[in-house]
Amino acid sequence: MSLRLRPGVSTADTEYGTVVLDERNGEYWQLNATGALVVRLLLDGRTLGQAAAAVAEEFDVTAERALDDATALLDRLRAAGLVVS
């Protein structure tokens, strides 16, 4: 899966994770460290399964839970119009 930010969407890393800004309407989303890792890996060309595996390895969660959470995050980002595949 090739994922990229929609034009007009930018990110900035913070000490708490990553902020995603939709420059069209000024809305922003705060991603915690887990969400930031998933988005960073997907933008780097990794698959959803690979991103979830990295989350499971980095944080104390099962692979199944990591995949469910990563899928839910990706669905929300798509619904908000922030990413395109």
N, C-alpha and C positions, 0 to 999 in steps of 0.2 A: 504494500500500500504506500503510495506516495502522497504525503500530506503536506500542505503548505498553508500559510496564513493568507486570507483574502486580502487583496490590496486595500490599504487604509487601516489595517490592523497591525499593531506593533506590540512588542513585549519589552519588559524591563525586569531584570532580576533585582530582588530586594533581599534583605536579611531574613525574610519570612517565607520566601518562595519566589513566585513570578507574578507580575501584574500584566494582564492582557488588556489593551486599550483599543476600542473601536472608535477610530477618529471621526467616523461619519456622524455619530450621535453623542460622543463623549462618554459612553458607558464603559466601565471597566470591570474586570473580574480579577480576583485575587486567587491564585493557585497556591496551595500549600506545597511543601517540598515534594510530596508524592506526585501530585498533579503536575508540578513543574518538570519532574523527571520524565513522566509519561509524554508530555507535550514535546519536550526537547528531543527525546529519542524518536518520536514519530516524525518530527520535522527533519531529523537527520537521516530519515529513510528506513528506520527500523519498522518491523511489522508490529501490530498490536500485541501479538503473542510474545514477541521479543521484549517489548516495553514492559509487559506484565511480568515476565520472568525476571527482569531487572529489578522491578519493584519488590517482588517476593524475596529476592536475594538481599536487597538493600534494607528492607524494613521487615518487621516481624509479622508477616501475613502469609497465608497460604497462596499457592499459585492460582487456585480457583478464585479466591477473593480478589486477588490483584487483577485478574482478567476481568471479572465482573465490574470492578471499580473503574478500570481503565476504559472499558467499553461504555460505561455510563458517562464518564467524562467526555469521551469523544462524541457521543450522541448529543450531549449538551452543547459542546462547542459547535457542532454542525447546525443544531437547531437555532443557535444564536447567530449563525451566519459568519462565524469567525474564521473557519477553516474550509478548505476545499480539498477534495482528493482527486 
